[in-house]
Amino acid sequence: MRKNLVLSILVLFVFLCVLLMSSAKITGDEPVKAEQPLLITNAGQGPGGKMARLLVMRSQAVEEWDYNAEPEPADIEGKGYETILVVIGSSSKGLGASGITIDDEIERLNLMIEKAKELDIQIIAAQIEGKARRDREGGPNERSINAIAPHADYLIVKEDADFDGKFTKIAEENEIPMTIIEDSVELTEVIKAMYSDLETNICE
């Protein structure tokens, strides 16, 4: 019952965001190209991963994809994944529901990234919930960012999440292309561009 309620709320959120798209914009680097199969997951056990799953589905651009909130290295190996979309954002409720601490989560993320690099899987890091999923340095959100973003091949960041320039600094220091979205729902357009056979020009 609770899962159905959460899903309904997320669907309503996406619908409301669509109404705002006409005034929203996408800036920064053009989206990189990605391959299938795609694994959608999260870093920090926040709700962003489920939101991203809905937006990927809405894009209708990806036919082969899985969602796994807590993949271990064994869950990645042998599955043939070409791309991992890691949605960054931590939630104490999410961590509690999973029965883990942020230390446990960071350890899992480190192992997941190590395995993805070993298998030459493209890593896309996305922060689509904005400033609400930022906190003090050393907090769970910041630790999740630090565990994933510097190792990504591509960054997708909601504009207000970069209020202090942290993601810009990570992108510049590690030479990672970064696309900035003004609204979370614009992830749909970025996904469409990533999986289009044609060259795209969606950034202003």
N, C-alpha and C positions, 0 to 999 in steps of 0.2 A: 504494500500500500504506500509506504513511504517512498519507495523507488519510483512509483508511478507519479507521485506528487512532485518529486524533484525533476523528473523528466518533463512534466507538464509546465513547470516553472521555467525550465530552460528553453522549451519550445516557445513559450510566451515571450521570453527575453529576446530570442532571435527574431520573432515577428515584430516586436517593437523596434528593434535595431534596424530592421529593413526600412521602416518608415523614416529613419533618419539618414539613410544612405545618400540621398540626393545632395545633402549639404556636406557630407564627409569627403575626405580626400586621402590619397595614398601618395607618399613621397619617398625619397631615398633611392636606393638601388632597385633596378628592375628585378623581379623575382627570378631566382635561379631555376633551372629545369630539374625535375625530379623523376624518379622511376618507380614503378610498382614491382612487387607488393609494398605497401606502406604500413608501418606500425605506428599507431597513435598511442601515446602514453603521457605521463606527467611527471613532474619533478616537484615534490613537496606535498603531494596528495591533496591539492586544492581542487575546486570544481572546474577549473579551466580545461582539463582534459576531456571531460564529458561535453563541455560547450564546443570544443574544437571538433569532437566527433560529429556533432550535429551539423556544424558548419561545413565539414568535409562532405557529409552526406548531401547537404543542400547544394553543394557545388556540382554534384553529378559528374565530376571530372575523374574520380578515382574508382575503379571497379574492384581492384584487389586490395583490401585493407583489413586490418585487425585492430581491436582496441584491447589493451592490457594495462591496467592501472599500475601494476607492480612487477614488470618483467624482470626476471633474473637472467643472468647470462645464458643459462640453458634454454630459456624461452625464446631466445633470439637465434641461437645456433641451429642450423639445419632447417630453418623456416624459409629461407630464400629472400628475406627482406632486403630491399634495395635502399629504402629510406626509412628513417625514424623521425617522427614529428614529436618532439618533447615539449610539452606545454608547462611552462614554469609558473609556480604559484603554490604557496603552502597554506594549509589550513589545519588548525589544531583539531577540529572535528574530524577532518579527513584522516589525519594521523591516528587519532584515537580510534576511529572506526576500523582502521587497518591493524590496530594493536601494536603500533611501532612508535618509536621516538624519532625526532629529526636526525639524531645521530645514526640510527638504523637506516633511515632513508638516504642520507648522504653516502653511507657505505655502499648501499645497493646501487645508487646512481654512479658512483665511481667504477664499480664493477661492470655496470651496463655500458658505460662509455668505453671502457677498456675493451670489452668484447666487440662493440660496434666498430671501433677503430681496427681491431684485429681482422674483422671480417670485411673491412672496407665498405661499410654501410654509411651512406650519406646521413648526416645528422642535421636536422632542422630544429633550431630552438625558437620557441615562440612565447612571448609574454603578452597575452591578449586581454588581461584583466586590469591593466593600468596601475595607477598609484595605489589602489586598494591592496595590491599584492606586493608592496614594498614596505620595508620596516627598517629598524635600526641596523647598523652594521653588526654582523654576528647573529642577527635574528634568522628565523627559519626561511623567510623569503630570500634574504640576501645570500644565505648559504646555498640555497637551491640554485640561485642565479650563478654563483661562483663555481658550482659543481658542473654546470652544463654549458653556459654561454661561451666561455673561452675556447671550448673544444668543438663548437659547432662549425658546420660548413656554411651556414646561412642563418641569419637572425630575422625574425619578424617581431616587431615591437610596437605595442600600443603607445601612442605619442606621450601620454602623461606618465607612462612608466619610466620614461627617460628624462624626467624633470630635473635630475641632477647630473645628467650626462654620463651616467654609469655605463649604459649600453653602448653609447657612442664611443666611449673610451675603450671598451672591450673590443668593439668592432675595428677600431683604428689600430690598436696595439697588436691584434691577431690577424689583421687583414681579412676580415670577414665581411662579405656584403650584407647590408642591412636594409630592410624595407620597413618604413614607418606607416602604421595605420592609425587613422584618427578615431575609428570606431571598431569595436571587436568584430562586428559582422563582416567587415571588409576582409577578414581572413578568407572568406569564400572567394572573393575576386583574386586574391593572391594564389590560392590553390588552383583556381582555373588556369591562371597564367603559368604556374609551375608545370601543369600537366597538359598544356596545349602543345600540339605539334608545330604551331606557328610561332614566330617571334611576336612578342607582345610589347605594348608600351602603355602601361597602366599608371605609371608614376608621374606626378606633376613636376 
